[in-house]
Amino acid sequence: MKRNGRDLVYYLTLVCVPMFFAVLLGLYLSKLSIDKHVDSFGSIYLKTLERKIDSLTNQARVLMSDTSNCDSIRRRLKVWPSVHGYLTVKNGQIMCQSDSVFDWVDPLLVTADLTPGIHSYPKAGSANKERVLVIVSQDNLNPASLGMAIVSLDEFISYMDISDSLQYEKLAVWIGANCLFDRSQYDFDNMHYFKSERFHIKLGIEPTENYICYSMLMFTLSSIPLGLLISLFIHLVIIRLKPRCSLVEEIKSAVKRGEFYLVYQPVYDAMGELYGFEALARWQHPKMGVVGPDIFIPAIEKNQLGIEFTYYVFARAAQDMALLEPGKNYHLGINVPPEFIMCSNFESTLSTLMKTFDGLPVAITLEVTERQLLDEAAIEQIDMARRLGVKIAIDDFGVGHTSLSMLQRLNIDYLKIDKCFVDTVGIDSVNAPVLESIIELAHRLNITIVAEGVESAKQVDFLNQRGCQYQQGYFYAKPLTMDELLETTAPRI
C-alpha cells in the first residue's frame, strides 16, 4: 500500500516519541545504577579503611604500651620499618622519642590535642607544604599516656592499598581537612562523599568516564525494546480507538473530497416497467476501499452530521439526474436522517434543496424510518414537506414502533415493506401472516405499497396477486451506478 506524507509523519512520531522517553528513562536508570554502585563501593571501601586504621592504632598501642621503657619501644619498632619516628608522652611530658622524630614533625606536636586514630600534620621545615601522618594510640589504663608514630604519606597509601579501580579511577581520602592526593585532578562537585564516624577521615569517589559511558550505553540499548513495545502498544490502542475517534473526521473529509457517491436501486411497477429509483449512498475510501453504509450512516446520525450529509446527497443526486434523457419522469427516493427532519429551519432548507431539481425528470420522495415518527413534532414536519409538494415514504415498515393510530393520522404516500417480511413468502414462518396484514392495511388507508428485497419470481407473483403496486430488489436489478442507470433508461431503438 502506498504511504503518503501523513503516514510517514505518523509512524516516525509513533516510533521516535516513545523511543525518546524510553532512552531518557534508560539514562535516568543508568544514573541511579551508577549512584547505587558508587554508594555501595564507597561504604565498603570506607569500612575497609576504618579496619586498617584501627589495626594501625592497635599496633601502635601495643608497641608503645610502656611509654617510659624507651629501649623496649625502640626494639619493638624495629619490626615496623615504615615508622620514621616515634614519641611517647605522659601528662604532657616526653617520655621517649626517636632521634629523628623532630626532623619530621614540629615539637609543638607534643602539646597538640590529638585523639586516638590517624592525623595529618605538617612536616617539619616544609612551611606547611608537605605533610606526614601521625598515628596516635592511647593507653587503655592511663588515658594521659599517648604514643605517636610518624608515617610518610606514600607508605600509608601503600599500606592502605588506596588505588584506583576499573570503575572508580578518581578516589580521594581526606584526613581531617587535608586531602592525601593532588587536588587538581579531582572534580569535587561530581564526587560522592563518605565520612567516617570513628576517625577523622573522609572518602571521595568519582566513577570513571569509561564506566559511565558503558553503563549509559547498556541501559540505553536495554531501553530500545521497551520503546518499541510502547510504540506497538500505542499503535494497537490507536487502531482500537481509531474507528470511534477518527471516523467522524474521515466522514467530514470524505464529504469535502467528494468520496461519497450514489447508486440507484431501481423500482418497478406490477407490469415490470421501470418506475423510479432509490438513491443509496456509498463511500469509496482511498485506503479502505468501499465502506458500507452500515458503518458510516450510524456515525453520521450519532454525530449530528445528518444535515450536512443530506445537502451533499441532494446535490449529488441532482447532478446525476441532470444526465437523464428528458421525456419521462421518474420517482426518486432519498433517505433522510432524523436530524434533517427535525431541524428548526426544515421548511426553508427543504425548499432550497428542492429547487436544485427544478427542470429535472424526477419527482422527489423523502424516505423516513418509523422511529422518526414517534412524536407530534415529526408529524408536523412531514405535513410541512407534503405542502411543499414533496412525497413521503415510510421506509422499512414493520420493524419499528409505528402504531396503527399514528399510521392513520400520517399523511404519507408510500409504505415500504421491509425485506424481512417479503422473505416469508412461501415459508412457514410466524411473520408470514404479517405481510398480508400490512398489505391489507395499506390498501384500506389508500397508501401506495413498495415491497423491498424482492428476489424471486414466487415473491413477485405473490405481491402482484395482493395488489402491491411497486417492487424493488435483486430479482429486478442490483443497485446501479449512474452509468449503468443511463444504459437502463436509454430509449430503445
Secondary structure by P-SEA (a helix, b strand, c coil): ccccaaaaaaaaaaccaaaaaaaaaaaaaaaaaaaaaaaaaaaaaaaaaaaaaaaaaaaaaaaaccccaaaaaaaaaccccccccbbbbccccccccccccccccccccccccccccbbbbbcccccccbbbbbbbbbccccccbbbbbbbcaaaaaaaacccccccccbbbbbccccccccccccccccbbbbbbccccbbbbbbbcaaaaaaaaaaaaaaaaaaaaaaaaaaaaaaaaacccccaaaaaaaaaaaccbbbbbbbbbcccccccbbbbbbbbbccccccccccccaaaaaaacaaaaaaaaaaaaaaaaaaaccccbbbbbbbbbccccccccaaaaaaaaaaaaaccccbbbbbbbcccccccaaaaaaaaaaaaacbbbbbcccccccccaaaaaaccccbbbbcccccccccccccaaaaaaaaaaaaaaabbbbbbcccccaaaaaaaaaacccccccccccccccaaaaaaaacccc
